[in-house]
Amino acid sequence: MPQWAAVALTAVFAMAQGLLLAYSAHRFVTLWRWARRRRKPIRPEPIPAAWPRVTVQLPLYNERLVAERLIDSVAALDYPADLLEVQILDDSTDETVERAAAAAAKHRARGVNVAVLHRDGRAGYKAGALAAGLERAGGELIAIFDADFVPEPDFLKRVVPHFHDPDVGMVQARWSHLNRDRSLLTAAQAVMLDAHFFLEHEARMRSGLFFNFNGTAGVWRRSCIESSGGWTHDTLTEDLDLSYRAQLQGWRFVSLSGVGAPAELPIDVEAVKSQQRRWARGSIQTARKLLPAVLRSALPVRVKLEAVFHLTGNAAYPLLLLSGLLLLPVATAFPGTAPRLAAALNVGVIVTGVVPVCIFLVAGRIASGARGWQILRDLAAALLIGAGLSWNNTGAVLQGLRRRVGDWERTPKTGDGGRRSDFKPYSPARSPGGRAEVLLALGFAWMAAAAWRGGHAMSVPFLLLLFFGLGYVGIRSGGRSQLKGTPCA
């Protein structure tokens, strides 16, 4: 390799490692904030002397497998009937329309105030549906549940008292999991979400930092939505966008990790990839849109720094992938110092890219109540799937830098509650997805073999993690795919 090329590759690698180190340090800071403040109990809120009027919004799009389950669970909420309004925001084009209408009629007959608002088009996607429903809503508070959720009857009575403080604009409950143990894929998603809700949300809230509504299983103060500019669809993460605009206006958010809202985790790799693409692309779009306003504001420096790490966190995926691709070439670029350089590079990759993630996920899993072998199993699953999503999410991050918003990709639901064969999904359609992951996996397998033969054994574990992760995601992407009747548009 020419000397100039070796120097250039090393410089790029060092830049990637430096940025990964910054994101890793942020994880440790989040853990420290969480550990330092977790023993401080959340102040119990008094039961309201008069319960406020609540509108529950249920945005649907082609959800025939879960629509009735969602509507039935919301109709069973324990809340004064004269103060509860349910809006089924149905943009469907399949038999979900009839199923939702029938379920609404059934519950209206027994006195539940439930209405179906059907739009002929999907202007604004989910944000458009929520905005259209808000125009006709009568509630002071707005609760939102996606199609895969099954809220417990006492959900509102546990959440609504936290609006006793007039500065509270949104209360977010934790997602719990109906099918955590169904497969390696669902276990991995669950442990990642546990760390997000138990650690990240709690640490940010208790430290006076910005955090976000997660699109579902939360309740908004209507005046907060309206005073912050309402729902907009110029990013793919309308929930993150509105959250930051609201907190810039001075509204306070509350995270309730003690209140779980059961939900279905996607069981198909293509569904997970589409969900991850939307989250990754939308977070970068929101960063482009709102970070300038955050940085110009009079907020404390620590709040601004946290916002930078929060909104750009998905940049860790391209940095991790780049580190893996350059690890062996850089380690062998300078033959005279190869052993020492290779050792330093491998230690750097492990310390910046793997150890912080492991500690973070283990802490989240422990906070969720897991013990012993369950923690190791779920950690291994999360590392494997996280590595396997690196190509998918790298593409989404790069797309987020472009001006085009893109289509809002919905996540197909199946009605699965942890059982393996008792549901009938939409007919599967084949997809070309997964080819890039398989090719990358083969490339990392070759690099691992070359590293072993060349005396760079310390490089092998990291390269094998990328091989197995990308290989698993790639192979699982080829056979099962997006579900018919649920187009990503």
NORDA-V442202 format. One record per helix or strand of 3 or more residues. SS is the DSSP state (a for helix, b for strand). FROM is the first residue (numbers start at 1). TO is the last residue. Records with the same first field share a line. If there is no record, write none. Layout:
BEGIN
SS: FROM-TO, FROM-TO
END
This chain:
BEGIN
a: 3-37, 67-75, 81-83, 96-108, 125-136, 155-164, 184-206, 222-227, 238-248, 269-296, 301-311, 315-331, 335-367, 373-388, 390-400, 435-453, 457-479
b: 54-60, 84-90, 114-118, 141-144, 168-177, 218-221, 252-263
END
